[in-house]
């Protein structure tokens, strides 16, 4: 029996995964030495990203071809909205700007997933979205019981939880159960989009660490 699609995708992206785990933003977060200005910049950009995730999920739900597929996207959308509200509160506590302009890497990433939500089937879009929750799940396992600042633990509490682990398992199953309906060429394109999203995950951390502007 061959690898499931998500197993294949993760295997291809393994070097990118390791690069994310070793990024200075993640390392300094773990050590409690991350400057607040970099964390503020991250939150300012991530609220742009999460807002786009909500929009993409509603597009995918509207395009669903079955009740089960529609409900999959709608059922978790309130959780994503809560995540957005939580990060806005954390940004406010740090004195950040909730209306900060979108930075280049965030702009590219959000347009990447939005174009797929509009132009491709829901499973094809969602395959490209997976690197976001899966990378946070992996980072959460890496950071669990290692964060020293209460605000950092509050931020990562969900991503380090069993609920998040199980959510990611369900996300992977959703794609693996439907990807066989996609052509061989389409599956290969999904792999390319998965890898591109992994690169955007790395670029997102890099963007925040270096306070990237246009």
C-alpha positions in Angstrom: 0.0 0.0 0.0 1.4 3.4 -1.0 1.6 6.6 1.0 -1.6 8.6 1.6 -1.6 11.9 -0.1 -0.9 13.9 3.1 1.9 11.5 4.0 3.5 12.1 0.6 3.1 15.8 0.9 4.7 15.9 4.3 7.6 13.8 3.2 8.3 16.2 0.3 8.1 19.2 2.6 10.2 17.8 5.4 13.2 20.1 4.8 10.9 23.1 5.0 9.3 21.8 8.2 12.7 21.6 9.8 13.6 25.1 8.6 10.4 26.5 10.3 11.2 24.7 13.6 14.8 26.2 13.5 13.7 29.7 12.6 15.0 32.4 14.9 11.4 33.6 15.6 10.4 30.1 16.9 13.7 29.7 18.7 13.4 33.0 20.5 9.8 32.3 21.3 10.8 29.1 22.9 13.6 30.8 24.9 11.4 33.7 25.9 13.7 36.2 24.2 11.5 37.3 21.3 11.2 41.1 21.2 7.6 42.4 21.5 7.9 44.4 18.4 8.4 41.2 16.3 5.4 39.6 18.1 3.3 42.7 17.4 4.2 42.6 13.7 3.3 38.9 13.6 -0.2 39.5 15.1 -0.8 42.5 12.9 -0.2 40.3 9.9 -1.8 37.1 11.2 -5.2 38.8 11.6 -5.0 39.6 7.9 -4.3 35.9 7.3 -7.0 34.4 9.6 -9.6 36.8 8.1 -8.8 35.4 4.7 -9.0 31.8 6.1 -12.6 32.5 7.2 -13.4 33.9 3.8 -11.9 30.9 2.0 -13.8 28.5 4.1 -17.1 30.1 3.3 -16.2 30.0 -0.4 -15.3 26.3 -0.1 -18.6 25.6 1.8 -20.6 27.3 -1.0 -18.9 25.1 -3.6 -19.3 21.9 -1.7 -21.0 19.1 -3.6 -22.3 17.2 -0.6 -23.8 18.1 2.8 -20.9 16.4 4.5 -18.4 18.5 2.6 -20.3 21.7 3.3 -20.7 21.0 7.0 -16.9 20.2 7.3 -16.1 23.8 6.3 -18.9 25.4 8.3 -18.5 23.4 11.5 -15.0 24.7 12.2 -15.4 28.2 10.9 -16.6 29.6 14.4 -13.4 28.2 15.9 -11.3 30.1 13.3 -13.4 33.3 14.1 -12.6 32.8 17.8 -8.9 32.4 17.0 -9.1 35.7 15.1 -10.8 37.5 18.0 -8.3 36.0 20.5 -5.3 37.3 18.4 -6.9 40.7 18.1 -7.1 40.9 21.9 -3.5 39.9 22.2 -2.5 42.5 19.7 -4.5 45.1 21.6 -2.7 44.1 24.8 0.6 44.7 23.2 -0.4 48.0 21.8 -0.3 47.0 18.1 -2.3 48.4 15.2 -5.3 46.3 14.2 -5.4 48.2 10.9 -1.7 47.8 9.9 -1.1 47.4 6.2 -0.6 44.0 4.9 3.1 43.0 4.4 4.4 41.3 1.2 4.7 37.7 2.4 1.2 37.9 4.0 -0.2 39.4 0.8 1.3 36.6 -1.3 0.1 33.9 1.1 -3.5 35.1 1.4 -3.8 35.6 -2.4 -2.4 32.1 -2.9 -5.1 30.4 -0.9 -7.8 32.7 -2.1 -7.1 32.0 -5.7 -7.3 28.3 -5.0 -10.6 28.6 -3.0 -12.1 30.4 -6.0 -10.6 28.4 -8.9 -10.3 24.9 -7.6 -12.4 22.2 -5.9 -12.7 22.5 -2.1 -10.3 19.5 -1.6 -7.7 21.1 -3.8 -7.9 24.4 -1.9 -7.9 22.6 1.4 -4.8 20.6 0.5 -2.9 23.9 0.0 -4.3 25.3 3.3 -3.1 22.2 5.4 0.5 23.5 5.9 -0.9 26.2 8.2 -2.6 24.0 10.8 -0.1 21.2 10.4 2.9 23.4 10.9 1.4 25.0 14.0 0.6 21.5 15.3 4.2 20.5 14.9 5.6 23.7 16.4 3.1 23.3 19.3 4.5 19.8 20.0 8.0 21.3 19.9 7.1 24.2 22.3 4.9 22.2 24.7 6.0 22.7 28.3 8.9 24.9 27.1 7.4 28.4 26.9 8.3 30.7 29.8 6.2 33.8 29.3 2.5 33.6 30.3 1.4 35.6 27.2 3.2 33.1 24.9 1.6 30.1 26.7 -1.8 31.8 26.3 -1.1 32.3 22.5 0.0 28.7 22.0 -2.4 26.9 24.4 -4.7 25.7 21.6 -2.0 24.8 19.2 -0.3 22.6 21.9 -3.5 20.9 22.8 -4.9 17.5 22.1 -7.9 19.2 20.5 -5.6 20.7 17.9 -3.8 17.4 17.3 -7.2 15.7 16.7 -8.4 18.6 14.5 -5.3 18.2 12.3 -6.0 14.4 12.0 -9.5 15.2 10.8 -8.2 17.8 8.3 -5.7 15.2 6.9 -8.4 12.6 6.6 -10.7 15.0 4.8 -8.1 15.4 2.1 -7.0 11.8 1.9 -10.5 10.5 1.6 -11.3 12.8 -1.3 -8.1 13.2 -3.2 -8.6 10.1 -5.3 -11.4 11.9 -7.1 -8.8 14.4 -8.4 -6.9 13.5 -11.6 -3.2 12.5 -11.4 -2.2 15.9 -12.8 -4.5 17.6 -10.3 -2.9 15.6 -7.4 0.6 16.6 -8.5 -0.5 20.2 -8.7 -1.9 19.9 -5.2 1.5 18.7 -4.0 3.1 21.8 -5.6 0.6 24.0 -3.9 1.2 22.3 -0.6 4.9 22.9 -0.9 4.4 26.5 -1.9 2.2 27.0 1.2 5.0 25.5 3.3 7.3 28.0 1.9 4.9 30.8 2.7 4.7 29.5 6.3 8.5 29.9 6.5 8.3 33.3 4.8 5.6 34.4 7.2 7.8 33.8 10.3 10.7 35.4 8.4 8.5 38.4 7.5 7.5 38.9 11.2 11.1 38.4 12.5 12.5 41.0 10.0 9.5 43.4 10.2 9.1 43.1 6.4 7.7 46.1 4.5 7.2 46.9 0.8 
